[in-house]
Every structure is written in structure tokens, then in C-alpha cells.
Amino acid sequence: MITCHQSDYLEIACLYRIPVSLAWGDGREVVGVPRDTGYNDQREECLLMQIDDHERWIVLEGVASMTALQENKHFDRVEFG
């Protein structure tokens, strides 16, 4: 589960359109630009990401970290869980 403090970093990434890499413990990785946060029909917390030319809702269940791919004053890496 993502805490309120950690969720703030997701919102910052969306607000400033900071390219990020999301990583899960099983080795899965998603790279893109966050656009919005929300919930899917199953009430799972998600992040809407621009990946190449498509927008896609990414379920955040089990996400281990978010790494900024562009220098910014807000964060370099956020650990979840």
C-alpha cells in the first residue's frame, strides 16, 4: 500500500511531467511520463502514464520504487512498501 507521503511524490511527478521509471520486485519495469492518479474499476490505485504515443493506466499494487529520469528539485528515487 502506498502511503500519503509517497502518494505526494506521484502527484509531483504528474504535476511537473517528470519522466520516471517504475519498478516492481519481480523485475517488471514501466517507463513513461505520469499524467494523473486514479483508480480503476476494481478500485486499484493507478497512475496514468504517457508511454511512447499512448496513455495507459498502470496498477501500482506492489510497486517497489519510482526513479526520476530527468533531474529535478523534488526527488531522485522514491521507495515504496
Contacts in CASP RR format, 6 or more apart in sequence:
PFRMAT RR
TARGET T0000
AUTHOR 0000-0000-0000
METHOD contacts of the structure
MODEL  1
MITCHQSDYLEIACLYRIPVSLAWGDGREVVGVPRDTGYNDQREECLLMQ
IDDHERWIVLEGVASMTALQENKHFDRVEFG
1 81 0 8 1.000
2 10 0 8 1.000
2 45 0 8 1.000
2 60 0 8 1.000
2 63 0 8 1.000
2 80 0 8 1.000
2 81 0 8 1.000
6 78 0 8 1.000
6 80 0 8 1.000
6 81 0 8 1.000
7 37 0 8 1.000
9 66 0 8 1.000
9 74 0 8 1.000
9 75 0 8 1.000
9 78 0 8 1.000
10 34 0 8 1.000
10 37 0 8 1.000
10 47 0 8 1.000
10 60 0 8 1.000
10 66 0 8 1.000
11 37 0 8 1.000
12 18 0 8 1.000
12 74 0 8 1.000
12 75 0 8 1.000
13 20 0 8 1.000
13 34 0 8 1.000
13 66 0 8 1.000
13 68 0 8 1.000
13 74 0 8 1.000
13 75 0 8 1.000
14 34 0 8 1.000
14 35 0 8 1.000
14 36 0 8 1.000
14 37 0 8 1.000
14 47 0 8 1.000
14 48 0 8 1.000
16 72 0 8 1.000
16 74 0 8 1.000
17 33 0 8 1.000
17 34 0 8 1.000
17 35 0 8 1.000
18 33 0 8 1.000
18 34 0 8 1.000
18 68 0 8 1.000
18 69 0 8 1.000
18 70 0 8 1.000
18 72 0 8 1.000
18 74 0 8 1.000
19 31 0 8 1.000
19 32 0 8 1.000
19 33 0 8 1.000
19 68 0 8 1.000
19 69 0 8 1.000
19 70 0 8 1.000
20 31 0 8 1.000
20 32 0 8 1.000
20 33 0 8 1.000
20 34 0 8 1.000
20 66 0 8 1.000
20 67 0 8 1.000
20 68 0 8 1.000
20 69 0 8 1.000
21 29 0 8 1.000
21 30 0 8 1.000
21 31 0 8 1.000
21 32 0 8 1.000
21 66 0 8 1.000
21 67 0 8 1.000
21 69 0 8 1.000
22 29 0 8 1.000
22 30 0 8 1.000
22 31 0 8 1.000
22 47 0 8 1.000
22 58 0 8 1.000
22 60 0 8 1.000
22 63 0 8 1.000
22 65 0 8 1.000
22 66 0 8 1.000
23 29 0 8 1.000
23 63 0 8 1.000
23 64 0 8 1.000
23 65 0 8 1.000
23 66 0 8 1.000
23 67 0 8 1.000
24 62 0 8 1.000
24 63 0 8 1.000
24 64 0 8 1.000
25 62 0 8 1.000
25 64 0 8 1.000
30 49 0 8 1.000
30 51 0 8 1.000
30 58 0 8 1.000
31 51 0 8 1.000
31 69 0 8 1.000
32 49 0 8 1.000
32 50 0 8 1.000
32 51 0 8 1.000
32 69 0 8 1.000
33 49 0 8 1.000
33 50 0 8 1.000
34 47 0 8 1.000
34 48 0 8 1.000
34 49 0 8 1.000
34 50 0 8 1.000
35 48 0 8 1.000
35 49 0 8 1.000
35 50 0 8 1.000
35 55 0 8 1.000
36 47 0 8 1.000
36 48 0 8 1.000
37 45 0 8 1.000
37 46 0 8 1.000
37 47 0 8 1.000
37 48 0 8 1.000
38 45 0 8 1.000
38 46 0 8 1.000
38 47 0 8 1.000
38 48 0 8 1.000
38 57 0 8 1.000
39 45 0 8 1.000
39 46 0 8 1.000
40 46 0 8 1.000
40 57 0 8 1.000
40 59 0 8 1.000
44 59 0 8 1.000
44 60 0 8 1.000
44 61 0 8 1.000
45 59 0 8 1.000
45 60 0 8 1.000
45 61 0 8 1.000
46 57 0 8 1.000
46 58 0 8 1.000
46 59 0 8 1.000
46 60 0 8 1.000
47 57 0 8 1.000
47 58 0 8 1.000
47 60 0 8 1.000
48 55 0 8 1.000
48 56 0 8 1.000
48 57 0 8 1.000
48 58 0 8 1.000
49 55 0 8 1.000
49 56 0 8 1.000
49 57 0 8 1.000
49 58 0 8 1.000
60 80 0 8 1.000
62 80 0 8 1.000
62 81 0 8 1.000
63 80 0 8 1.000
64 79 0 8 1.000
64 80 0 8 1.000
64 81 0 8 1.000
65 77 0 8 1.000
65 78 0 8 1.000
65 79 0 8 1.000
65 80 0 8 1.000
66 75 0 8 1.000
66 77 0 8 1.000
66 78 0 8 1.000
66 80 0 8 1.000
67 76 0 8 1.000
67 77 0 8 1.000
67 78 0 8 1.000
68 74 0 8 1.000
68 75 0 8 1.000
68 76 0 8 1.000
68 77 0 8 1.000
END
